[in-house]
Amino acid sequence: MTLKRLLFAVALAVSAPASARPIEADAELGAMFVPGGLTAEHAAARARRASPAVWRKVAELQSSIAAVDAARLARVPRVTTKLSYTRLSSIDQDLAALGGPIAFPQILDNYVAQTQIVVPLSDYVLRHPGSIGAANAAAEAARTDARATELRAAHTGRLAYYEWIRAQLQLVISTRQLAQVRANLDLIRSTVGAGRLPKADLLRIESQEAEVEQLVDQLRTLANLREEALRLQIGARADEQLAIGEDMRTGVLAPAPVALDDLTHAAATQRLELRAVSLALEANEQRRSAEKASLLPSLQAFATADYANPNQRVFPQEDKFTWSWSAGVQLTWTINDALISRTTSRRLTAEANALRADREQLSRDVRIAVLSAQQDIANAQRAIATTAKGLDAAEESYRVRRALLAAERVTAVELVDAETELTRARIAALDARIDLRIAIAGLAHALGNDR
């Protein structure tokens, strides 16, 4: 048997199982996508509920709501009730100094039941509107920030889902490639052992086997890492089996290109992070307005009711409980409060400037994020077209090499090379489709359309 006939025999032995391998790979990929399995939207919804960052923002929102209640309750007149008992020491009275033999009873046990109401009249005009407005704006900012954190968590969950699928698909395809290389390698080893094929062909296939083995190990490690990251993002239980419910082989509709300025303007009105900063600025302005009340005198109305034994207004004192009351208004101005108010106002002004800087930086970041997402979509679309051509070429190359077996013009080595290129083309085509989904999700998040 000539060497040419021998190579043809080896290739023919490999060709029968190899001819069905693309179909088997498609079936294996198709089996990964399970109806009712986890989808990107399901992952996003679960990530919102499982995110510790969201839990923190909800707690901050509850604190802000409590602050609103406290600001409103500050309008209630201040009511103070006091019950007291005082034991007095006995003293010697100088009757001569009093102008005669006049004696007053010494009541050593004093009992007082007192209720006082203070109504801060000026605060109703100068302080409370600003305080309540600031608390409401802060609560709304916290609510908006919590919602924005939910959207970020959902977006992160989507990305974790897509990266998990990418790793799973790459692992399946590479494992299939390793099985193909090993099947061909067994046949070539038996032929080389008989001295009928050059050892260089065997070494080449063994080198490919080692490379694919290393790739499979890396992808298996990566797949485990991606799955653990996804489980943490969505709060999956350790015993929960994750199944892919979204077929990455299907196409998705990408948004039409729009001018960057128009998209940036839309994002400025829709992004919740920007709205939260604006609300924080509004709350800051309301606090500064309320703080100005400390610079002015405070007008208060008050009323006091006493039920005391002895009552201090009774003369001479008697050992019995007596009612009395008093009412009036008072105007007070505390210099220390005015001085502290000026420093507080400067602090609030500095905080407002910091918030404006944050808003400007966020606006710039949003513009870059929108532009980056647009470019990612365009690149992914080009990659899909390019990889589709590459996959067609790899499939055709594989088909031709199988067809050339009848003409005795191919070897097992060439067939393995064709299989390797077909595997790479499959991975690249799937990666491009996943990249497009990620880019579309990124643009929706950058624009604030993922609510």
C-alpha positions as MATLAB code, in Angstrom:
seq = 'MTLKRLLFAVALAVSAPASARPIEADAELGAMFVPGGLTAEHAAARARRASPAVWRKVAELQSSIAAVDAARLARVPRVTTKLSYTRLSSIDQDLAALGGPIAFPQILDNYVAQTQIVVPLSDYVLRHPGSIGAANAAAEAARTDARATELRAAHTGRLAYYEWIRAQLQLVISTRQLAQVRANLDLIRSTVGAGRLPKADLLRIESQEAEVEQLVDQLRTLANLREEALRLQIGARADEQLAIGEDMRTGVLAPAPVALDDLTHAAATQRLELRAVSLALEANEQRRSAEKASLLPSLQAFATADYANPNQRVFPQEDKFTWSWSAGVQLTWTINDALISRTTSRRLTAEANALRADREQLSRDVRIAVLSAQQDIANAQRAIATTAKGLDAAEESYRVRRALLAAERVTAVELVDAETELTRARIAALDARIDLRIAIAGLAHALGNDR';
ca = [
       0.000    0.000    0.000;
       1.414    3.416   -0.992;
       1.662    6.276    1.509;
      -1.033    8.172   -0.395;
      -3.411    5.221   -0.134;
      -2.577    4.873    3.535;
      -3.377    8.531    4.310;
      -6.626    8.158    2.419;
      -7.545    5.102    4.494;
      -6.900    6.958    7.752;
      -8.918    9.948    6.594;
     -11.717    7.696    5.424;
     -11.814    5.988    8.834;
     -12.134    9.364   10.527;
     -14.593   10.815    8.031;
     -17.582    8.728    9.007;
     -17.933   10.021   12.580;
     -16.540   13.392   11.637;
     -19.188   13.993    9.005;
     -21.826   14.041   11.682;
     -19.878   16.181   14.130;
     -21.205   19.611   13.087;
     -24.737   18.270   13.441;
     -23.879   16.756   16.812;
     -22.381   20.062   17.967;
     -25.530   21.932   16.922;
     -27.677   19.430   18.794;
     -25.502   19.713   21.886;
     -25.698   23.513   21.788;
     -29.439   23.376   21.250;
     -29.857   21.125   24.266;
     -28.312   23.824   26.469;
     -31.227   26.207   25.897;
     -34.119   24.980   28.034;
     -37.664   26.387   27.754;
     -38.550   27.994   31.053;
     -34.896   28.384   32.015;
     -33.231   31.504   33.322;
     -33.353   34.532   31.017;
     -31.637   37.891   31.186;
     -34.813   39.584   32.421;
     -35.324   36.970   35.112;
     -31.710   37.412   36.219;
     -32.156   41.192   36.317;
     -35.337   40.959   38.388;
     -33.748   38.589   40.876;
     -30.589   40.707   41.079;
     -32.679   43.696   42.188;
     -34.048   41.762   45.128;
     -30.752   40.099   46.077;
     -28.447   43.118   45.941;
     -26.996   44.250   49.311;
     -26.525   47.709   47.772;
     -30.288   47.886   47.202;
     -30.934   46.772   50.778;
     -28.746   49.610   52.013;
     -30.528   52.180   49.871;
     -33.900   50.940   51.132;
     -32.665   51.392   54.706;
     -31.485   54.919   53.848;
     -34.897   55.637   52.329;
     -36.634   54.491   55.507;
     -34.345   56.789   57.491;
     -35.235   59.699   55.189;
     -38.953   59.004   55.578;
     -38.508   59.031   59.351;
     -36.737   62.394   59.004;
     -39.785   63.759   57.131;
     -42.055   62.644   59.979;
     -39.717   64.268   62.488;
     -39.730   67.548   60.540;
     -43.519   67.567   60.459;
     -43.818   66.749   64.150;
     -41.597   69.750   64.920;
     -44.635   71.922   64.107;
     -46.528   70.496   67.065;
     -46.433   72.911   70.029;
     -43.922   71.860   72.640;
     -45.750   70.447   75.672;
     -43.802   69.817   78.873;
     -45.205   68.177   81.979;
     -43.322   68.206   85.277;
     -43.972   66.536   88.582;
     -41.594   67.450   91.405;
     -41.115   67.151   95.134;
     -38.710   69.343   97.087;
     -37.731   69.099  100.750;
     -36.681   72.466  102.220;
     -34.497   73.103  105.254;
     -35.945   74.811  108.296;
     -34.768   78.383  108.985;
     -34.950   80.692  112.034;
     -37.148   83.727  111.433;
     -36.103   87.147  112.866;
     -39.454   88.515  113.921;
     -37.981   91.884  114.925;
     -36.721   92.404  111.413;
     -40.241   91.817  110.177;
     -41.560   94.654  112.335;
     -43.440   92.776  114.998;
     -44.538   89.492  116.261;
     -45.580   88.203  112.867;
     -44.901   84.583  112.052;
     -45.365   82.746  108.744;
     -45.710   78.987  108.577;
     -42.722   77.114  107.282;
     -43.829   74.535  104.704;
     -40.884   72.247  104.189;
     -42.493   69.804  101.741;
     -43.143   71.289   98.291;
     -45.157   69.499   95.592;
     -45.550   70.797   92.062;
     -47.510   69.472   89.050;
     -46.840   71.736   86.084;
     -47.758   71.696   82.390;
     -46.284   74.171   79.922;
     -47.090   74.728   76.254;
     -44.715   76.647   73.976;
     -45.783   77.591   70.435;
     -42.865   78.721   68.196;
     -44.784   81.284   66.181;
     -41.869   82.576   64.105;
     -40.708   79.041   63.233;
     -43.994   78.376   61.441;
     -43.009   81.080   58.988;
     -39.213   81.038   58.947;
     -38.015   77.526   59.833;
     -40.605   74.781   59.431;
     -41.397   75.264   55.706;
     -37.728   74.946   54.816;
     -37.127   72.023   57.174;
     -40.105   70.068   55.892;
     -39.268   70.899   52.277;
     -35.675   69.772   52.792;
     -36.797   66.518   54.411;
     -39.269   65.815   51.588;
     -36.656   66.531   48.915;
     -34.109   64.368   50.731;
     -36.618   61.526   50.982;
     -37.442   61.814   47.294;
     -33.714   61.847   46.486;
     -33.258   58.717   48.603;
     -36.206   57.058   46.859;
     -34.786   57.938   43.448;
     -31.318   56.796   44.451;
     -32.727   53.493   45.683;
     -34.492   53.004   42.354;
     -31.291   53.860   40.482;
     -29.402   51.327   42.604;
     -32.010   48.718   41.694;
     -31.435   49.424   38.014;
     -27.668   49.170   38.441;
     -28.095   45.853   40.235;
     -30.398   44.625   37.468;
     -27.902   45.683   34.804;
     -25.092   43.930   36.653;
     -27.297   40.835   36.857;
     -27.853   40.908   33.091;
     -24.130   41.204   32.434;
     -23.371   38.343   34.835;
     -26.007   36.245   33.060;
     -24.544   36.867   29.602;
     -20.985   36.214   30.762;
     -22.138   32.987   32.393;
     -23.737   31.868   29.120;
     -20.629   32.844   27.175;
     -18.433   30.694   29.410;
     -20.867   27.763   29.261;
     -21.095   27.839   25.469;
     -17.359   28.155   25.005;
     -16.821   25.216   27.358;
     -19.280   23.008   25.456;
     -17.781   23.850   22.071;
     -14.200   23.411   23.261;
     -15.053   20.112   24.974;
     -16.553   18.918   21.708;
     -13.384   19.970   19.902;
     -11.235   18.049   22.400;
     -13.301   14.908   21.820;
     -12.824   15.288   18.072;
      -9.079   15.725   18.370;
      -8.753   12.701   20.626;
     -10.824   10.519   18.293;
      -8.591   11.421   15.365;
      -5.480   11.074   17.485;
      -6.216    7.456   18.392;
      -6.409    6.494   14.719;
      -3.259    8.387   13.800;
      -1.302    6.837   16.676;
      -2.151    3.342   15.531;
      -1.041    4.181   12.017;
       2.173    5.892   13.082;
       2.952    2.974   15.387;
       2.883    0.706   12.388;
       5.395    2.961   10.685;
       3.038    3.971    7.913;
       2.682    7.704    8.727;
       5.302   10.324    9.597;
       5.661   11.043   13.285;
       5.452   14.765   12.574;
       1.733   14.377   11.910;
       1.280   12.672   15.258;
       3.234   15.351   17.096;
       1.163   18.060   15.477;
      -2.121   16.471   16.571;
      -0.747   15.820   20.070;
       0.212   19.482   20.281;
      -3.308   20.465   19.310;
      -4.678   18.076   21.928;
      -2.533   19.695   24.647;
      -3.643   23.177   23.593;
      -7.310   22.223   23.614;
      -6.945   20.458   26.970;
      -5.466   23.616   28.455;
      -8.240   25.699   26.917;
     -10.932   23.375   28.300;
      -9.409   23.536   31.792;
      -9.315   27.322   31.652;
     -12.872   27.537   30.377;
     -14.117   25.092   33.030;
     -12.548   27.253   35.730;
     -14.000   30.378   34.142;
     -17.437   28.774   33.832;
     -17.415   27.884   37.535;
     -16.370   31.433   38.396;
     -19.069   32.968   36.187;
     -21.728   30.685   37.638;
     -20.754   31.564   41.201;
     -20.820   35.272   40.324;
     -24.275   34.869   38.788;
     -25.547   32.935   41.808;
     -24.397   35.710   44.122;
     -25.942   38.372   41.910;
     -29.373   36.727   41.754;
     -29.346   35.154   45.226;
     -29.578   31.577   43.962;
     -29.521   28.761   46.489;
     -26.638   26.318   46.493;
     -28.927   23.471   45.420;
     -30.648   25.449   42.660;
     -29.888   24.151   39.179;
     -29.394   26.989   36.698;
     -30.581   26.367   33.148;
     -30.182   28.683   30.163;
     -33.543   29.895   28.931;
     -32.430   32.389   26.266;
     -31.110   31.050   22.964;
     -28.038   33.075   22.052;
     -28.098   31.762   18.480;
     -31.155   33.844   17.639;
     -30.811   37.406   16.427;
     -31.872   40.528   18.324;
     -32.993   43.879   16.972;
     -30.503   46.644   17.682;
     -31.723   50.259   18.036;
     -31.200   52.553   15.071;
     -28.291   55.002   15.325;
     -29.214   58.394   16.814;
     -27.147   61.559   17.170;
     -25.020   61.554   20.325;
     -26.306   64.959   21.481;
     -29.913   63.785   21.227;
     -29.173   60.619   23.181;
     -27.244   62.560   25.811;
     -30.154   64.970   26.227;
     -32.557   62.038   26.599;
     -30.279   60.438   29.178;
     -30.076   63.711   31.133;
     -33.853   63.679   31.554;
     -34.195   59.937   32.195;
     -31.209   58.851   34.261;
     -32.294   58.504   37.863;
     -28.806   59.222   39.190;
     -28.948   62.733   37.755;
     -32.430   63.281   39.172;
     -31.270   62.099   42.596;
     -28.438   64.651   42.603;
     -30.837   67.418   41.568;
     -33.174   66.479   44.410;
     -30.248   66.474   46.832;
     -29.433   70.009   45.664;
     -33.038   71.030   46.247;
     -32.902   69.598   49.761;
     -29.678   71.500   50.392;
     -31.290   74.751   49.294;
     -34.247   74.150   51.595;
     -31.914   73.491   54.541;
     -30.093   76.757   53.902;
     -33.431   78.571   53.794;
     -34.466   77.043   57.132;
     -31.084   77.834   58.665;
     -31.618   81.557   58.103;
     -34.217   81.491   60.885;
     -31.370   81.200   63.404;
     -30.139   84.650   62.385;
     -33.392   86.285   63.493;
     -35.102   86.604   66.892;
     -37.517   83.812   67.750;
     -41.094   84.663   68.712;
     -42.834   82.180   70.998;
     -46.184   82.010   72.751;
     -46.376   80.109   76.005;
     -48.836   79.048   78.675;
     -48.184   77.363   82.020;
     -50.544   75.669   84.465;
     -49.386   74.907   88.038;
     -50.963   72.748   90.677;
     -48.661   73.162   93.657;
     -48.468   72.782   97.374;
     -47.663   75.419   98.408;
     -48.334   77.529   95.341;
     -45.650   80.211   95.026;
     -48.228   82.805   94.041;
     -50.200   82.390   97.250;
     -49.192   84.700  100.091;
     -48.847   83.787  102.781;
     -48.115   80.213  101.842;
     -50.596   77.546  102.807;
     -50.128   73.825  103.125;
     -52.569   72.900  100.385;
     -52.699   72.387   96.608;
     -53.718   75.447   94.593;
     -54.220   75.986   90.847;
     -52.602   78.888   88.983;
     -51.760   79.688   85.392;
     -49.774   82.122   83.302;
     -49.584   82.946   79.583;
     -47.631   85.305   77.378;
     -45.316   85.798   74.439;
     -41.572   86.191   74.342;
     -39.042   87.333   71.772;
     -35.586   85.800   72.147;
     -32.394   86.030   70.177;
     -29.442   83.784   70.938;
     -26.206   85.243   69.638;
     -24.468   81.860   69.696;
     -27.126   80.366   67.403;
     -26.602   83.223   64.932;
     -22.845   82.626   64.875;
     -23.241   78.876   64.414;
     -25.851   79.453   61.705;
     -23.334   81.345   59.578;
     -20.855   78.466   59.720;
     -23.639   75.981   58.980;
     -24.659   78.039   55.973;
     -21.085   77.977   54.662;
     -20.969   74.203   55.119;
     -24.256   73.759   53.243;
     -22.992   76.004   50.429;
     -19.837   73.896   50.126;
     -21.948   70.725   50.037;
     -24.092   72.238   47.290;
     -20.993   73.018   45.249;
     -19.833   69.424   45.717;
     -23.218   68.147   44.512;
     -23.031   70.376   41.428;
     -19.584   68.983   40.678;
     -20.973   65.446   41.085;
     -23.808   66.240   38.705;
     -21.425   67.625   36.087;
     -19.128   64.608   36.395;
     -22.102   62.260   36.161;
     -23.338   64.066   33.052;
     -19.957   63.590   31.426;
     -19.845   59.935   32.440;
     -23.325   59.411   30.986;
     -22.266   60.939   27.669;
     -19.217   58.670   27.478;
     -21.321   55.645   28.474;
     -23.848   56.410   25.718;
     -21.112   56.853   23.124;
     -19.348   53.674   24.263;
     -22.585   51.672   24.106;
     -23.291   52.990   20.605;
     -19.833   51.969   19.468;
     -20.183   48.560   21.118;
     -23.439   47.975   19.235;
     -21.837   48.950   15.926;
     -18.791   46.770   16.609;
     -20.975   43.831   17.619;
     -23.091   44.169   14.482;
     -19.957   44.182   12.321;
     -18.607   41.224   14.272;
     -21.830   39.299   13.690;
     -21.557   39.882    9.934;
     -17.858   39.032    9.907;
     -18.135   35.922   12.050;
     -21.128   34.731   10.020;
     -18.932   34.816    6.925;
     -16.128   33.136    8.835;
     -18.486   30.407   10.062;
     -19.797   29.822    6.541;
     -16.226   29.592    5.269;
     -15.214   27.201    8.064;
     -18.247   24.976    7.437;
     -17.572   24.973    3.704;
     -13.899   24.202    4.290;
     -14.854   21.304    6.509;
     -17.383   20.020    3.955;
     -14.878   20.284    1.080;
     -12.216   18.384    2.970;
     -14.628   15.597    3.627;
     -15.622   15.597   -0.032;
     -11.976   15.443   -1.102;
     -11.578   12.126    0.679;
     -12.990   10.381   -2.360;
     -10.260   11.984   -4.453;
      -7.613   10.873   -1.961;
      -6.435   14.468   -1.538;
      -6.816   15.059    2.218;
      -5.388   13.583    5.386;
      -6.622   13.263    8.948;
      -4.364   16.147    9.917;
      -6.029   18.463    7.445;
      -9.421   17.350    8.662;
      -8.474   18.102   12.261;
      -7.296   21.565   11.207;
     -10.633   22.165    9.525;
     -12.462   21.029   12.655;
     -10.362   23.377   14.773;
     -11.161   26.342   12.549;
     -14.843   25.423   12.585;
     -14.802   25.355   16.402;
     -13.168   28.763   16.566;
     -15.681   30.139   14.097;
     -18.586   28.815   16.157;
     -17.230   30.419   19.325;
     -16.598   33.738   17.568;
     -20.113   33.775   16.090;
     -21.743   33.133   19.458;
     -19.480   35.678   21.179;
     -20.554   38.334   18.683;
     -24.237   37.678   19.382;
     -23.669   37.827   23.129;
     -21.667   41.040   22.712;
     -24.587   42.609   20.846;
     -26.997   41.745   23.646;
     -24.591   43.194   26.212;
     -24.171   46.366   24.146;
     -27.935   46.831   23.746;
     -28.423   46.383   27.483;
     -25.584   48.845   28.107;
     -27.161   51.499   25.890;
     -30.567   51.071   27.542;
     -28.950   51.463   30.958;
     -26.901   54.468   29.882;
     -30.060   56.176   28.574;
     -32.137   55.243   31.620;
     -34.524   53.155   29.502;
     -34.135   49.977   31.566;
     -36.793   50.837   34.148;
];
